[in-house]
Structures are given as structure tokens and as C-alpha cells.
Amino acid sequence: MINAEENNKIKQLLATDASVAQQQQALSWLADYCEESYILNLPPSTVALAALKKFSNKIKADALLKRRAATVVKQYQLR
């Protein structure tokens, strides 16, 4: 189940008019969210991971942020 804050951060990350700083803040929040789920032994948010994967494949995005998003997806996806 997706909560409102998670939904807002996903929209912020994927927004075409978002600044790099806004995308970085959203990416950081989503990475922390995935880590908290992992620590609590909860399944990862599939919506958040899908958004991170989509962001990592965007053509017009900061390369460093794209690599960070790809790393988070790889680290927390179900195997």
C-alpha cells in the first residue's frame, strides 16, 4: 500500500520540471524508505522500486542520480 508521502516523493522524482536538488531529495527519501523496509524485514515497496527504475532509465536526468537510483533498485529488489 502506498502512502501519501511516498506518492509525493515519487511524483517529485519523476517530475519533468523538478530541479536536480528536488530530485536528489526525493531519491534520498526513497532510498531511506527502502532501507527502513529492509531493516524491519518488510517487503520493499514495488511502486517505489518501479519509480526508481524508471528514473534510472530516464534520458534527461542527472547521471549521478540515475546511478544512485539504479543502485538502490539493485540492492533492495526481491531476488
N, C-alpha and C positions, 0 to 999 in steps of 0.2 A: 504494500500500500504506500502510495506516495503522499508525503506531507506537503503543506503549503510552502515551507521554507525550501525544501528540496526542489520543488517545482519552480520557485522563483530563481534559484541558483542555476538550474538547467536552462531556463529561458535567458538568463543573463549571460551564460557561457555561449549559447548558440546565437545570440542576437547579432545581426549583421552590423548594427550601429554601435556596438559596445566597444569601449576603449580597451587597450591591452591591459591596463590596470584593473578594469572591471572584470575582464575575463580571467585574469590571474587570481583575483579574489574569489571568484566563483569556483575556479578549478581547485584552489586550495581548500575551500569549504567542502567540496565534493570528495576530495581525496581524504580529508579528515573524517567525513561521514562514512566512507567505505572502510577506513581503518577502525573506526569505532564499532561498526557492524562485525568486523572480523574479530576484534578483541572480545566482544560479547558473544561470539560464536553464533551469530545470526547470519542468514544467507544475505549476500550482497544485494543491493538494490539493482534490479535488472534495468530499470529505467535510467538510473544514474550511469550505470556502466554503458548502456547503449548511447547515451548522450555524450559521454566521454569518448567513445569510439568514433562517433560521428564527428566530433570536434577534431579528433586526431587525424581524420581524413579530409578535413576542410582544406581547400586550396588557399584561401585568403585568411590565414591565421598565423600568428607568431610561431616560428619554428620551435623555439624553446618550449612554449606552452603545448604545442602539438606533441612533442616528445614526452613531456611530463604526463599528458593525458593518456598516451599510449602505454606508458609505464604503469600507470595506475590500473588501467584495464587489464593488462597482462598479470599484474600482481594479485588482483582481487577477483578475477573471473573464476567461475566454478570450473573445476577441471574434470 
